[in-house]
Amino acid sequence: MWLKPEEVLLKNALKLWVTQKSSCYFILQRRRGHGEGGGRLTGRLVGALDAVLDSNARVAPFRILLQVPGSQVYSPIACGELLSGSDVYWAVATGATLEEITQHWDWLEQNLLHTLSVFDNKDDIASFVKGKVKALIAEETSSRLAEQEDEPEKFREALVKFEARFNFPEAEKLVTYYSCCCWKGRVPRQGWLYLSVHHVCFYSFFLGKELKLVVPWVDIQKLERTSNVFLTDTIRITTQNKERDFSMFLNLDEVFKIMEQLADVTLRRLLDNEGFDLDPDLQEPSQITKRVLEARAQNEFFRAFFRLPRREKLHAVLDCSLWTPFSRCHTAGRMFASDSYICFASKEDGCCKVILPLREVVSIEKMEDTSLLPSPIIVSVRSKMAFQFIELRDRDSLVESLLARLKQVHADHPVRYDTSRDEDVTSPVFYSANMCSDHRFGGLETLSSQNNEEREKETNPRLHPEALVAAFRQSGSQSPDSRLVGDWVLSSPCTRGRGRGRLWVLWLLDAVTDLAAHPGYYGNLVEESMGKCCLVTEEIERDLHRSLPEHPAFQNETGIAALRRVLTAYAHRNPQIGYCQSMNILTSVLLLYAKEEEAFWLLVAVCERMLPDYFNHRVIGAQVDQSVFEELIKEQLPELAEHMQDLSALASISLSWFLTLFLSIMPLESAVNVVDCFFYDGIKAIFQLGLAVLEANAEDLCRSKDDGQALMVLSRFLDHIKNEDSPGPPVGSHHAFFSDDQEPCPVTDIADLIRDSYEKFGDQSVAQIEHMRRKHRIRVLQGHEDTTKQNVLRVVIPEVSVLPEDLEELYDLFKREHMMSCYWEQPGPLALRHDPSRPYAEQYRIDARQFARLFQLVSPWTCGAHTDILAERTFRLLDDNMDHLIEFKAFVSCLDIMYNGEMNEKIKLLYRLHIPPALTENDRDSQSPLKNPLLSTSRPLVFGKSKGDTIDYQKQLKQMIKDLAKEKDKTEKELPKMSQREFIQFCKTLYSMFHEDPEENDLYQAIATVTTLLLQIGEVGQRGNGSGSCSLESGDEPLAPAPSPEQDSVFVDTEAGKSPQESQAFPEQAEGDWTVSLEHILASLLTEQSLVNFFEKPLDIKSKLENAKINQYSLKTCEMSRQLQPELKLSSP
């Protein structure tokens, strides 16, 4: 156990302690008298002395001290405790104690020893080690508490610190936390790693320096375990611009598994919602806990290992032993009990695997408990077989739960027992002498007559369990390894004709279960789907005659009609997938060997479980497996990988191998053997066969000069793979490339190729493949996100003046704003906001509230309290299709005008923000005090200057309006004129924009002048019989006298002495035809140089972007807090 560091003086301690190991910084000591041969009396004396010195507990016999060079003070940081009864069994106790202390010593050597060399100050070394050990003690304590209760006090303390340090909204749930170090260059920073549902966070306060890191899971592009110069094992998090290494975990395996699960769940939920069906416990992020994630990982392994349906939920995992007839003994392993299955897997890989569907179970009974058969139960199945499990802990509760689920399964899916012999009746109970020898017993139940049993063996010798064991014994192995699957599949009579189809159905348990549980389902689908015409059915019709056209079965309408029915029925069942190319080839082969309904359920199992996410819009699953295949090439064929530095070319070639299971690039009589292995061993069979193909052609591939030549090499090899045992005529794929001067390609037997694949590359376990899939799914999803980003930027860059690097940061802010709403707000129309099937520019869109936050962060037109109102109007203006969502292009185009537009473009944008549709009758600013008072138009259009000169604005306006009219693009749609109410809002926005500007006073004076000009223009137009033209051009009107200096205000209340009924703001008849146009406003603004300078001054977007990245989260948190306060007030008494 780790100890709180305390100072120890070794001056008088050396008589009681003996040093066993030492390094530059640490000493491992043994208590004198412990672990010495023949030192029993010495041990007792030292033990007695320890009891006298410490009345609470005996001193531990081992300890580790920290020694700082140049210091006489030592700190004990760990000790090993003595086992009870060590006085009698001294060597055993010492051995156990030595193992414990050695574990601590190894951890220090691996995680701390090399790290301490980077410190120059001995005090820093002591502080770092003490802090690290204290953190480990705290983590051990919290782990023990977490095992005892769901809400330990330590976790609550960590949650309070997490919320205070990172200021997330309350909706951000903390999952777990760990003590670790974050490397900043060569310097480690000791601190705490917090894992929440949407972020990975790190906090450190070390040597007076604070470090905070916040990384959203959706920004992580790579999560891996790696090593560096100082540490043998670290967790590296890679984002777009940075790499962060975390190390010195107490249990790195546990941390990495939790991080891997959180990253996988979050990325698939937020970035891959196209066809991913999350576990019910993970649908709501607030329900995600460490325990839920661990259960999810166990469920995924269980379903993948036994190849069960994705909806199957694991309930219990128990150590036990199973009686195995082939070995004549009980085999140790584990029982897995789920919703609809009882499964068993031996502890020794490849020894035994059993899958019992509860639908086939007749009874579950407890047997008498004896010394030879402790805690036994018997599971009997329909095929008159029984399975004996022993050494089951808590047997009574297990049997009770199994019987309850058995009753439920039989109630949901009643089984009709048929005593007649029918080859088509299947009872899928699987008993495996190794990983590749599962069998069905439904049609092969043991008969009362021994002659019938012998006759059954002769009929199907390889399907009978005893015959199979005999076959394995003849091969010289009592417990055969997985490479024998090739021999068994290729030589079994049941992998020919109709027998092959029945085996496929039995090997895919979800297919046979669905077939039995849904009678009539397929027929109903066919009736509902046939005759309907849509895009999917048109695609199916185009591909019907391209599916195995060389095979006689599809050269007539009978085969084509069956293929049409299966594909159309599946498209109707699963519209998310519908129909994808390559499904037609697979379905054609299924129909050759299985009945039509069986072929349908086989297709369901392949598309929805065995090849997940292969047949959707983005084929994410296929890309993930291609990435896994590249990693396997690097591991298994390093010379080939070194020669072909860019393995993406091989991945593009091998994509069809995975999508069509080699059916499209290999002769059919050979490819069906590949399908046999796939249905038996899953995707592992395709991986290892692909590696075998590459290895067989490695020399030719290394000599190839380009991708085209490599494709030719592989195509010729695959086209010449033959099946010598095929009873029918060869049906080739004819995909190879030939030329007259090429030598004939040697023929390869499919049996040899499959056998080589199992012997050389069959050591990949299910757990390893699933781990690689999770790792590469992150990379594939982020690759799609990068592609989306680059395509959006490529469209936007030519149309705006914002620099590309600034556009990238704007895109990241835009996407993060969308993500934050997904994190913490109630589920909204996500399908409308992020739909991978939509065009790139429309995949991420934001609503009005999200836009308002971004507007406040990055817009240069900040107007204080008026900013939110201006943001609302801007959003309404940009929302062309009125769906309450805008895309990135519209957002950036608006910002581009604000930052880089010319003055007339900026004024035009402001003008449009104050007329419909941007300004509405229900505008939030409708109660503004500026709406009620009438405007004074007593200011003259001629002002005197200090030198006695005058400026005649009347003449200037006439000329400017004429010039603007000439320059106006004739094709541009003319904007409607602005009413008096809209003009007031326009003026208020300008006043708000000038607030806190260095030239604030000059700007206010200038806008007052311009406002008076425009008011008089509007009044002149109103008196001009509503002609809509400016009367300044028709004659010179007498102007009102100038106001006194104390009246120098644009807005004055001229109705102060009137009653409220007489002073209503803007009555309809008073407002009348008072209007001004964009040209009037622009011409008026151009008369004031200070206004021109304000709108034409350069604006820096980079500072805004830097500030936005820092404050985006805090702004969201503040908004959510404000929304929560009224709810709290309402809920309080």
N, C-alpha and C positions, 0 to 999 in steps of 0.2 A: 504494500500500500504506500501511497505517497504521503509524505509528512509535511506539515507546515514548517518552512525553514527556520531553524533556530541555531544560534551561535554555539559552537563547541570548541573548547580548548583541549588540544591533544597532548598537553605536557605530561599528564598523569594517566592518560587513557590508553596508552600503548600496551600496558600490562594486561588489559582486559580485551583488547581487540587486535586481530591479526589481519593485515592487508593481503587480499587475494588478487585483486586487479587494480590497476591504476592507469590513468591517462593524464593528459595535460591539465584537465580541469576536474576530473572526478576520481574518487577512490571507492572501491568496493571492499568492505571489511566484514570479517566473520568474528563473532563473539568467541573468545578463547574458551576452549572446552567443548564447543559444539562441532560435530562432524569429524572429530579426530578418532582414528581407530584406537581402541583401548583407553579412551579418555573418558570413560563413564563416570568415574569418581570426580574428575575435574569438572565435568559438566554439572554434576549435582552441587558441587561447592559454589560454582559461579551462579547457578540457578538460585541457590539459597541466598547468596549475596544480592542478586538482583531483586529478590522478593523483599529483602530488608530495605534496600535503597528505594524501591518503588512499590508501595503497598497496593497500588491499583492493578498493575499487570506486570507480567514478566517481560523483561527487556527482550526485544526481538534479536535473534541471533545473527542477523545480517543487516547491514545498512550501507547506504551509498552517501558519500560526502562530496560536497562541492568544494574544491580548493581553488582559490584565486592566486595566481603567481605573485609572490612578493608579500603575501598576507599570512599571518599566523592564525587567522580565524577560519574555521571550517563550518559548513552548514550541512547538517544531515537532511537529505531531501527524500529519501525512500528507505523503507525497511522491509524485510521479509519476516513474516510471523511464523512461530513454531507451531506445528500441529499438536493437538491434544494427544496425549499418550506417547509423547516422544521419549519419555523416560524409559519406556519398555522397548519401543521400536525406534531406536535412535537413528539408524541409517536411513530408514524410510522417511522419517520426519525431516531429516536434514536434506534428503534428496528433494522432497516437495518444496521445502523452503528455498533451496538453491535454485530451483526452476523458476520460482516466483521472482526472486531478486534478479536473476539473469534476464528475465523478461524486461524488467525496468532498465537494466544496464544496456541491453540491446536497443531499447527505444531511445535512450540518451545518446548512444553512439550514432544511431541513424539520423536523428532529428536535431540534436543540439551540438554535438562535438565539433563538426566542421563550421557551424554557424558562428560560434563564439570567436573564431579567429578574425572576424571582420571588425570586432570592437578594439579600440585602442586603449580605452580607459578601463581599469580593473573594476571600478565601481559600477560601470555600465554592464559589465559581465555579470556581476552579482545581482544587480537589479533585474536584468533580463531573465536570468534563470529562476530567481525567486518568483517573479511575476508569472512565469510560465508554469511553475509547479503549483502555485496557488490556483491558477486557472484550471489545471488538471484536477485538483482536489474538488473545486467547485463543480466541475463537469461530472465527476464520478458521483458526487452527492446528488446532483440533480437527476442523474440517470437512475440511481437507486430509488429516489422518490417517485420518478415517473413510472417505474415498474409497480409501485404500490398504489398509486392513486392517479386519477386522470388529470387533476388540476393541482399539481404540486406547488408549494409556496415559492420554490426557486424559479419555476417557470413564470409565475405571476410577476416576480421581481424582474426577470429578464424582459417580460412583455412591457413593463413600465419603462425600463431603460430604452427598449427598442422604440417605443412611441415618442419618448422625449428626445432621443438622439436624431431620429430621421423624420419626424414630423409628418408621418403619413396620415391619411384619414383613418378613422376607426375601422373602416371596412377592410383595411389591409391586414390580413390575419397572419400572425407569426406561427410557423409550423414547428420549428425547432431551432436550436442555437448550439454552437460549438466554440470551444477555445482553440485558437490556431494562430499562425503567423502569416502575415501577408508580406511578400517580398517586394521591396521597392528598390530595384537595381540589385545590389549585393547586400543590402541592409534589410534584415527582417523586422517587421513591426508586429509586436505581440498585441493581440486584441481578441475580439469576439466576432464570429461569423454568424449572422442572422439569416435564416432561410425563411422567407415568407411566401405566400401563394403566388406572388407576381414578381418578386425581386430577390436578389441575393445581395446582402448588405454586409459591410465590414466596418467596425469601429475600433480605433486604437487611440489611446492617450499614453504616449511613452516618451519619457525624457522631456516633458513639457511641450510636446508636439501632438496635435490632434489630427487624426486622419479619418475621413469618412468616405466610403465608397458605396455607391448605389448603382447596381446593374440590373435592369429589367431582364427577365428570362427571355423575352422575345428579341432582345438584342444580342443574345449569346449565339455566336456562330460555330463555336467548337467547345466541347466540354470533354476533357480527357485527363487521364493519369499519365504523368510523365516524370522525368527526373532531371536534375541539373547537376552542376559541379559540386554543390554543397550538400544536396539532399538526394536520397535514393528514390523517394516517392513523394510526389506533389500532385495537387489538383490544379490544373491550368484552365482558366476561363478566358476565352478569346472573343473579343468583340470586334467591331469594324476597324477600330484604330489602336486598340491596346490589348496586351496580354497581362493577366494577373495570375501569379502563382501563390497558392495557399498550401501550407504544410504544417507539420508538427501536431497533427490530430491524434487524439487518444485512440480513436478507432477509425482509421481512414476508409476502410471498406464500407462501413455503415454510412459515413458522410457522403461518399461518392454515390452510393446507391440511392440515397434520398435525393441528392442533387439531380441525379439522372432522371429519377421519376418526376420530380417537379418540373424540370425543363421539358420533358417529353409531354407531360399533361398540359402544361401552359401553352407550348407552341402548337400542339395539335388542336387545342380548344380555340385558340385565337387566330392561327394562321392556316389551319387545315380543316375548317369546318365543312368542307365540301361533302365528305362522305363518312366522317369519323363519328362513331357513336360512342360517347364517353360512358364510363360506368356511372350508374345512378348516383353513387356516393360522390362522384367528382363533377356532377353537373353544376352544383352550387359551390363556388370557391370557398365560401365561409365554412363548409363542412369538411374541407381537406385538413387532415391531421397526419402526424407522423405514422400513427397506427394504421390509418386508412391507406396510406401510400405503401407501407410494408405489406398489407394484405393484398393490395392491387398487384404488386410485384410477384407475390406468391401465386395469385390466381393466374397471371399471365404465363408464368413458368408451367403451372399445372396444365393449362389448356394447350400450350405449345408442345409439351413433352408427350402428352397422351393424344394430341391432335383432336381435341374436343371442340364443340361449338363455342363461339365467342360469348354466348349468353350464359354459359355454364359457370356457376359460382361455387367455389370451394368452401366447405364448412369445417372440415377437420383433417388434420394430418397426424397420424399416430405411428410410432414404431411398433413393429410386429414381425411375425414370421409366417410364411405360407408353405403348406405341404406341396412339394413339386415332384410329380411322379417320375419325371425324367432323371432326377438326381437321387430319388429315393430318400429324401430327407427334407427337413424344413429349411427354407431359404430366408435369411434375414433381410428385412427391407422396411418399407413404409406403406401404410394404407392411406389413400386419399379418398375422402367421402365428399361428394358434391351433390348438387340438386338431383341429378338423374343417373349418377354412376358411382360404382365402387371400383377403385383402381388400386393396383399394387405395383410397386417397382422395387427391385432388389437393390441393396446397397452396392453390390458389385455391378458396375456398368456392363450391360449386355447379357446379364445372366437370365433375368426373368422379368416379364411385364404382363400384367393381367388387367383387362378392362371388362367390367361387368355392368351392362346397362340394367338399371333397376326395373325396366320394363320386362326384362327376361328373368328376373329373380322371382322364385316361387316362395321362398321362406328364408328367414334369418333367425337362427336358434342358438341359444347358449348351451354348451356342453358341460359335463361335469369337470370341475377343476381338479387336476391331479398334478403330481410333481413332474411327470413327463410331459403333460399337456397343460401348462398353466394358462388360465383365462382364455379358453378356446371358444370360438364361435364357428358355426357351419352356415355357409351361404349356398343354398340350392337353387339351380336354374332350370329352365324349361327342358333343356336337353338331357335331363336326368343325370346331371353331374353335380358334384358338391365340392366346394372350396373350403378348406380348413385353415383358419387363421388362429394363431396362438400368441401369448405374451402381449395381450392388449391391456393397456392401462385404462382404468375407469370403464370397464367393459359394459356395465349395466347401463350407464347413460348413453354410451355409443350405440348399443343395440336399440335402446328406446328411440333415439333420434333417427336411426336407419329405418326402423319399422314405421315411424311416422311419415317419412319421405316416401317409403315404398307404398304405403297406403294412398298417399296423395298422387303418386305417379300412376298407379293402377286405376284410381278414380278418374283422373284426367284422360288417360288413354287405355281404355279396357282392352285386354288381350283375349282373342279367341283362340283357344287351344284346339289344335287339330292333331289327332293321333295318326292320321294317314300319312303315308310317305309322299311328300311333294317336293320335288327339287327346287321349286321356286319359293318355298317357305324358308325364310332366313331367320336365324336366331343368333344375333351377333354377340356372342360371348367370346372374348379373345383370351387365349392362353398362349403365352410366348415362352419358348425355351431360350430365346435370345431376342435381341431387339428387332430381328427380322424374321420372326417365325410365328406371327399371330395366325389364329385359325378360327373358323366358324364351326359350331357344333350343332346348329339348328337342324340342318338336314342330315346330320351324321350322328344322331344320338345312338348311344349304346343299345343294341338289341339283345333280347333274351337268349337268342340262339347264337352259339359261338360260330356256327357256319355263316350266319348272316354277317357277323362281325368280320370274319375273314373275307367274305365276299365284298364287304364295304372297303376293306383295305386294298383289295385287288382293283376295285373300281377307281378309287381315288387314293392311291397310296400316299401321295405327298400331303394330302389334307388330313389324314388321320394322325392324331398325336403320337401314338406308339410307332407308327411307320416313320414319322418325322424324326423321332429320337433315334430309331435304328439307323436312319440315313446319316444323322450327325455322328453316331458312333462309328459308322463305316468310314467317315471322313477322318476319324482319329481324334475327335474332340468331344469331351463330355459337355463342355460349355462353349459352344462355337461362337466365334466373333462375327461382327456385322458384315464382313466381306462375303459371307456365304449367301446373303440375300440375292446376289446376282445369279449364283448357281441355282438356287431354289426357284426363283422367278422364271428363269429361262428354261428350266427343265421340267417344271410342273405341268402335267396335262391340263390342269385347271386354268392355265393362262392361255388357253387356246379356245377360240369360239366363244360360246355363251358363258363358259366357266370363267373367262377373264372378266366379263362384265359383272358377274355375281361377286367375284372377289373385290373388284373396285368398290362396289357398293358396301361391302362388309368392311373394307379397310377404312372407308370414310364414315365414321360412326354417325356424324350428324346427318349424312345422306340417308343411311338406313333408318335412323330414328325418325327423321322427318317423313320418310316414305311410309312408315308404319303409323305415325301419329296423325297424318293428314290425308286420310283416304278421300279421294274425289277432289282434292285441292287443285291438282294439275288440270283435270278435265274442266273444272269451272273457269280456271284462268284462260284456257284455250277458247272456251265459248265467249268469254268477255272480250278477249283481245282480237280474235279473228274478225276480219272485215273492216277494222278501223284503219284509217289512212292518216299517217302523220310522218314527220321527218324520220323517225326511227324506223318505221316500217319500210319507208323508201330505201333507206340504207341497207336494211336486211335483204330486200328484193334484189338490190344491185349485187350483193355478195353471195347469194344463194348458189349461183352457177359457177362461182369461183372456188367453192369448197370441195376439195378433192375431185376435180372434174375428170381425172383419169380413172377413178374407181367406178366399177359398174353400178354400185348401189346408188350413185348420185348422177347416173346418166338417164334416169327415168323420173317421172313425176312422183312416184311413191316415196323415194328417198328425199326428194326436194321438199315435198309437202311435210314430211316428218320434221325435217330441219327447220322449215318455216314455223311450224307450230311451237317447237321448243324455244327458238330464239324470240319469237313474238310473245310467248307466255312469260319468259323471263323478263323481257323489257317491260311488260305490264306489271310484273311483280315488283321490280326494283327500278322505278323511273330515274333514280339518281344515277344509276349506271346506264340503264337503257340498253344500248347495243354498242359495242366497240369492235373494231376490226381485230381479228385473231380469235374472237369468240366463235365465229362460224367454223373455223378449222377444228378447234377443240371439240365442238359439239358434233361435228361430222364423225369424228373418231369415236366419240362416246356412243353414238347411235349404231355404229358397226358392231359393237360388242355388248350393248346393254339394251334393255327395253326402253321404249320412248319415255315413259314416266321416270324410270331409273336414270336415264340420261339427263332429264331435267334436274333431278335432285343432285346428281353429280356436278352439274354445271353450277348450281346454287352453292354447293360446298366449295368448289374451286374459286369462284368469284368472290365469295363473301368471307371465306376463312383461310383457305390454303394460299391464295394469292391476294392478300388484302390490299386494297387501294390500287390494284393493277389496272382495273378497267373503268377508271373515271376520267374526268376531263384532263387532269394534269399527270395521270399515271405516276403518282407519287411513289406507290409501292414498288413499281418496276425500277424507278430511278434509285430508290434506296437499296434495292438488292443489287443493282449494277455497281453502286458505290461499295457495297460489301464485297462484291466479286473482285473489284480492283484491289481491295485490301488483302484478300486471300491470295491474289496473284503475287503481290509483293512478299507475302509470308512464305508461300509454298513454291513459287517459281521466281526466286530473286534474280537469276541471270536474265530471264526474259523481261522482267520488269526493269532491270537496269538498261537493257538494250532499247526497249520501247519506253522512253522516258514519259511520254504522254500516253497513259493507258486509256484515255477517253476514247481513242480510236477503237481499241478492243471492246470497250464497253458498248459503243454504238453498234459494233458487229454482233455482239452477243445478246443484244436486247431482244432479238427475235427468238433466241434460244429460250428465254424465260417466258416471254409472252405466249409462245405456242408450244412450249415443252418439246422443242426440237422437231415438232411435227411438220413445220413448213420448210425445213432445210435438211431433212434426213429422209431416206426412203421409208415409206409407211411401215413395212414389215419389221423394220429395225426400230423405228421411233416408238411403236407401241410398247416395246420393252422398256423404254425410258419412262413412258407413262406408268407402267407397272411399278417401277421403282419410286416414281414421284408419289403415287397414291399410297405407297407403303411407308416411305421414309420422309415424305414432305419435300420442302424446298431444298433440304440438304442434298438430296439426290441430284438436283440440277446443278448445284454449286460444284459438287465433286466431279460430276460428269464433264462440266465445262472446263475444270482444271485438267482433267485427263485429256480432253481434246487439245488444249493448248500445249500440254507437255508433249503429246505425240507429234506436234508440229513445231516444237520450239526451235529447232535448228533452221527450218525453212522460214519461220517468222523472223528470226534474227538476221537472216540474209535478205529479207524483203526491204526494198528501198522506199516504199511509200505505203499508205493505207490501202490503196487499190490492190497492190500485190499481196498484202496480207489477207485481204478479203478473198482473193482468188485462191490462195493456199488453203484457207479454212473451208471454203465452199467446195473445192474439189475433194478434200478429205472427207467431209461429211456426206457428200453425194455417193461416195464409194464405201459406205458402211453397209454391210450386208448381214442378213440373218440366215445362216445356213440351215436352221431348223424350221424356217417358215414353210408351212404346207402349201401356201398359195403362190401364184406367180409374183415376181418382184414388181413393186409399184414405186418407182423412183420419184424423187422430188425435182430432179433436173434443174437445180439452181446453180450448178457449177459452171465455171467459165473455162472454155477449152479453146485451143488453137491447134493448128495442124502440126506445128513443130514441137508440141509438148509430148513428153513421154507419158504412157498410160499410168494412171495413179494406182498404187497398190490397194487391194481390197482389205478392209478391216472388218473383222467379225464383231458384231455388237456385244456378243457374250464376253469376248476378251476386253473390250473397252469398258464395259460395266464392271467386270472383275477388277481391272486395274484401278478404276475410280474408287472402289471400296477399299482395296488394299493400300493404296498410296495416299488417298485424301479422305478416308472415311472416319477420321478421328475427331472431326468437328462435332461438338455436342450441341444440343438444342439451346442450352443456356448461353453458349458462346455466340451462336448465330443471332439470338434475340438481343444480346448485348450490343453486338455490332450493328444490328438494325436500328436500335435506339440511338446509338452514337451518330450514325450516318443520316438518320432522318432529320436531325438538327441541321446538318450541312445542306441537305437537299432542300428543306423548307426555306432556309436562309438564302440559298441560291435562287429560288423562285422570287423571294422578296427583292433580292438585288436586281434580278431581271426586270421585275415590275418597275423598280425605281429608275433604272437606266432607260427603259422605254418611255416612261413619263417625262424624264428630263430631256430625252432626245426630241420629244415633241414640243416641249415648252421652251427650250433654250433659244431656238431661232426667233421666237415671237416676243421675247422680253429682253431688257437690257441688264438684268441682274446677272452678276458673274456666276459661272457654273458652280464654283465652290460654295457660294452663298445660297444658290438654289438647292444644293444638296442638304445644307443645314435647314433650310426652310422646309424641305420635304420631310426631314427627320422630325422636326417640330410638329408638322401637320399630322404625320402618322402617330407620333406619341400622344397627341391630343386625342385622337380617336381611341388609342389603346387605353388611356386613362379612364375614359368613360366606360370601356369594357371592363376595366378592373373593378370599379367602385360604384357604378350606378346600376340601377335596375336594368335587367335585360331589355334592350331596345330592338329596333328593326335591324339586327346585325346582318341579316341576309341582304338588306339593301345597302348597307354601308361597306361590307367587305365580302365580295362575291368573286372568288378566283375565276369564275367562268366569264365575268364581264370584261370589257376592254381594259387594258392596263390603266388608263387614265381615270377610270371610274371604280376601281377596286377599293380605294379608300376615299370616303366622303365624310363630311362633318356636318353637324346640325347647327342651329343658331346659337346655342349656348357655348358649344365648343368654339365656334367662330368668334364669339365675343371675347373669350379668353385669349385666343391668338391675336385678335385685333388689338387688345390692350397691351400685349407683350411686344409686338413687332411693328405696329402702325406708327408712322411719324405724326399722324394727326391725333395727338392726345388732347383731349378737351376737358380734363378733370372729370367732374361728375357727369358731364355731357358725353363722355366717351362711349358708354354703354348704349346710349340712344343712337349715336352715330353708327356704332357697330350693327345695331339692329337694322337700320336703314340700308347699310351697305350689304348686309346679308340678303335682304329682300330684293335689292337691285340685282345681285348676282344669281339669285335663284330663278333662273329663266323658266324652267319647267314646273315650278311651283310644287316640287316634291319635298321641300324643306331640307334639302341636302345639297351641298355644293362640293365640287371636286377641286383638286389641287390647282389645275390650270386656271380656273376662274379666280381662285384666291391669289395666285401669284400675279396674274394680269392686273388685278386691282392694286396690289402693292407696288408693282412696277410703275404704274402711273403716279402714285404718291411719292415715290423716291426718285424716279428718273424721267417722269413726263415733263413736257414743256408747260409753261404757265397756262396756255389755253386748254391743254388736256386736263390739267388739275382742276381748273375752274369748271370745265364741262362735267367732270366727275362730281364735284361738289354740287353743281346745279342739278344733276340727275338724282343726287341723294335727297333732294328737297322737293321733288315732284313725284307723283305716283309713277310706278308702284312702290318706290322706296318709302315715300311719306304717305301715310294712310290717315283716315279720319280718326282711327283709334290709336294713334301714335302715343307712346308713353309720355311725350312732352306736351300733350294737348292742354295740360293745366298750367303751362308755363306762364309766369307773370307777364311775359312779353306779348302774349296773345291778347290780353284784355285791353291795354291802353292803345288808343289810336296814335298814329305817327304824326309828328309835326313835320310839315313841309315848308316851314317859314325860312329855311336857310336859302340864301341867294345862290345863283349859279356863277356869280362873278365875285372873286375875292381879291382883296388888296394884298400886296406883298410889302415887305419892309422898305424897299427902295422906292415905293410909290408906283411900281408897275402893277399891272393887273393881268390876271389870267382869265380869258374868256372860255370857260368849260363848254359853253354852248357850241361854239364853233369847233372846238376839238372833238366833241362827241359826234357832230355831224360828219366830220371827215373820217373818223375812226369807223363809224357804222358803215359808211360807204365802202371803205377799204375791206372791212371784214366781209361785206356782202359779195365783193368781187372775188375774194380768196376762197370763199366757202365752196366746198365740193358739191357739185350739183347732184351727185348720186347719193349723198348722205341724207339720211332721213332727218327732217327738221324736228327738233324737240318742241314739245308744247310749251306755251308761255307759262310763266310762274305767277300765281295769284298772290294777293297781299299776304294772306296767312302763310303761304309757303315761303314768301320772301322774308317774313319775320323770322322763321326758323333758320333760313339761310344766314341771316345776319347774326343770329345768336350763335350759330356754329362758328362763324368767323371770329366773333368776340372771344369765344372759348378757346379757339386755337391760338390766339395771340397772348393768352394769359401766361405770365412768367417768361415771356420772350425778352431778350435784352433790349429790344427796340419797342417795348410794349406801348409806351406813351405815344410815340410817333405813329405806330400802327393804329391805335385807337383813334387818333385825330384823323388819320387818312380814311379809315373806314367810316367815320362819322360824315366826312365830306362826301364820300362815294354813296353812302346810304341816302343822303339828302338829294343828291343828283337823281338817283334811281326812283325815289319817291315822287319827285316832281315829274319825271318821265312817265311814270305810271299814271299820275293824275292828268297829265296832258293827254295821254292816250285815252283815259276814261272820258274826258270831255270831247274827244274826237269821234263820238258816235260809235265807239267800239270798233274802229277800223283796224286796230291791231298794229298800225304803223306809228312810228314816233313822230309827234307833231313838231319836233324841233326842226324838221326839214320843211314844214309848210309855212312857217312864219315865226316871228319873235314875239313871244308872249310877255306881258309885263310881269315882273317877278315881285314877290313879297319882300318887305323890308327885312334886313338882317336882324337876328335876335341880339340881345345884349349878351355880354360875355358870360354872365351868370346863367343864361339860358342856353349855353352852348352844349346842348345834349341832343342826341339823335332821338331818343325815346322820351317823350314828355306826356303827361296825362292832361289832355285838353278838356276832359270831361269831368274834372274833379268836382265841380259844383253841381253836377246833375245827379238825379236819383239813379239808383241801380237799374230801374226799368229803362231809363233814357240812355244809359251808358253801356248797353250790351256790346260786347266786342264783335266787330265784323258782322253786322246783320247782313243777310243775303242781299238786300237791296242796296246797302252801302258799299259792299265789296264790289258788286257789279262786274264791270269789265276792267277793273284795275289789274293790269298785267305788265310784266316786263319780260323781255326775251333774253336768251343767253348772250346774244350780241350786245344788248344794252349793258348787261352786267360786266361782260368782258371789257367793253370799251371804257366803261366807267372806272374799272379797277386799273386799267393801263394808264390812267391819268395821274396816279399816285406812285411815285418811284419807290417809296418804302414798301408798298404792297407788292410791287413787281419784284423787289429784292427778296421779300419774304418767300414768294412762291418759286423763285428761280435759284435760291441758294442751294448749294449741294448738300445732300443728306447722306449720312453714314449709316448703312444698314448693319455693318459688322458689329458695332457696339450693341445695337439692339438685339442681334442674334445671341451674342455672348450673355447678355443680361437675361434673355428669354430662357436659355438653357439652364441657368441657375435658378430662376424663379418660377418655372412652369409648374413644378410640383407644388410649391408652397402656395401659388395662386389657386390651384385646384383644391388644396386642403382648406384654405380660408373660405372658399365659396361653399364647400360642403359643410363647414362648421356653421356658417351663417344660415344655411338651409336647415341645419339640425336644431338650432336654437329655438325657433318657433315651435317645433315639434315637442321639444322638452318642456316649454312653457305650457303647452296645451295638456301634456300628460301629467304635469305637476298639479297637486291638489290646490 
